[in-house]
Amino acid sequence: MEKGNCCAGRKTDRSDEEKRRLQNRLSRIEGQIRGIKNMVEADAYCVDILTQAAAANAALQAFNKELLRRHINTCVVRDMEAGKPGAAEELTDLLSKLMK
């Protein structure tokens, strides 16, 4: 894989700082999911569980937005500048999946 070409070989190189930020977000989401699981185990009130589930879903959506923003600004731009066939179609397919 050519260094600096983020999408060659279906891999994305990330800085240590970016990895740390993404991993921190995922750790918080993981903690939220564990908390929801504990609430179910403890027979918590449905509304309280649903409220926490909505918060976890919002956190996951925020993670997706951050990752998508970076993907568009790096991988998609590079692929389109390089004339890679299918780059725009791959992005529109991804957006369709994320918007379901």
N, C-alpha and C positions, 0 to 999 in steps of 0.2 A: 504494500500500500504506500502510495506517495504521501509523505508527511505534509500536513497542511491542507490536504484535500479531504475535507471532513466526511464526505460520503463515499469515497472510493472503498470498495469492498464492504459496503453496508456497515461501516463503522464511523463513529464520530469522535474525534479527539476533543477532549474538554480540558480546560485548565483546572488546576487543583482547586482554585476558588470556585469555579462553576460547579465542579463535582461536590464540593462541600455544601454549597447553597442548595443544590438539588437533593442531596442526601439528607440534609437537615429538614427540608420540607417533607420528604418521604418518612422520616422518623417521626415527625409530628403527626402525620396522617396515620401511621402505624399505631401510634399511641392512642389516637382518637378511636380507631377501630377496636383496639383492645378494650378501651373504656366502654364502648357500645356492647361488646361481647359480655363484659362484666355486668353491665346493666341488665341485659337479658337474663343472665344467670341469677341475678338478684331480684328478678321479677319487678323491675322498675316500671313506672307508669309509662304507657305507650307514647304519650305526647313527649315525655322527656327523652325517650329513646329516639323518636323521630326527629326531634330537635337536634340531638347530637349527630344523628345520621346525616341530616341536612348540612350541618357544619363540616362534617368529614367530606361530603360530596363537594361542597364549595371549595375546600382546601385542595382536593384532587383536581378540580377544574382550574384553580389558580396555578397549580403545578403544570397542567397541560398547556395553559396559555403561555407560561414562561418558556417552556420547552419549544412550543410551536413558534414563538417569536424568534428564538435563536435559530431554529431550523430554517425559517424563511430567510432571515438575514444572512445566513452563511451557506448552508447546503443548497437551498433552492437558487439563490443568486448565482453561486458558482456554477451549478449545473446548467442554468439558463445561459450564462455568459459563455460557457464552454460548448453550447449548442447541443447539450445532451438531449436526445429524443425522449419524450415522455416525462420530462421534469414537471411541466405544468399539469399534466394529467395526474401524476402521482400526488401532487399537492391538492388538487381538487378532490381526488379520491379520499385523501386523508381528511380533508375538511368535512366531507360528507360523513365519514365515520365519527368524527368528533361532534358533529351537530345532531346526531340521532337522539 
